[in-house]
Amino acid sequence: MTVKTWQSDAVTIKVDYDKCTGHADCVESCPGEVYELVDSKAVAGSIENCIECCTCVEVCPEDAIEHSACG
């Protein structure tokens, strides 16, 4: 399993690259513009902008995103 992890002082975001298909719902839906697609995979490159709303987890059709604030 290939899981990429991003951390800030407040949150940890993990994206399972085996599940991520680059659908980009997280990119389009995130109000903090945390995500971008790199090589057709979600990257939480602006994690410091995260407002812990859990939208990314809710909209991912592949359940590829795990977020520390989203039980």
N, C-alpha and C positions, 0 to 999 in steps of 0.2 A: 504494500500500500504506500502510495506517495502522498504525504500530507505536508503542505506548506503552512507555516505558522508565522503570524505577525503579532507583536505585542506592543502595547503602550503602557503607561502607568495605570490606566483604568481598565483596559480590556485585552483579551486575547482572541484572535480570530484564526481559525484553522480552515483550510480548504483542501478537501480530498481531491487531488488531481486525477485519480482513477475514476471518480464519478463526474467531475466537472466536464461539461461538453461545450462550454463557451456560449451558452444560450444568452448570456448578458442581462438576464433579468435583474441581477444584483446591481450591475452597473447603472441600468436605467432607473431603478427604483430607489436607490440609496439617497436620502436627502442630504447626507453629508459628503457625497461624492467621494466615498472611501475607495471604491473599486474601479479598476480598469481591466481590460483584457490584454494579456500579453501572450502571444503564441496560442491564442484561443483558450486561455485559461484565466480564471478570475485571480486578480492580485489586489490585496488590500494595501496598496501603496500609500494611502493617505489615512492610515488608521487613527491618527491624532484628530481627525475630523468626525470620528464616530460619536453619535449621540445616543447610542445604545437603544435604538428603537426596535431592533430585531427584524426589520423589513427584509434584510438580505436572507435571513434564515427562512422566513415565511414564503418568499417568492421563488426560491431556488427549486426548479422542477426535479433536480437530481438529488436533493438533500445532501449536497456536497459541502455546505457551510456549517461550521460549528462556532458558536459565539459564546463567550463566557458569561455574558449578561442575559442570555436567552435560554432559560432552563429547558 
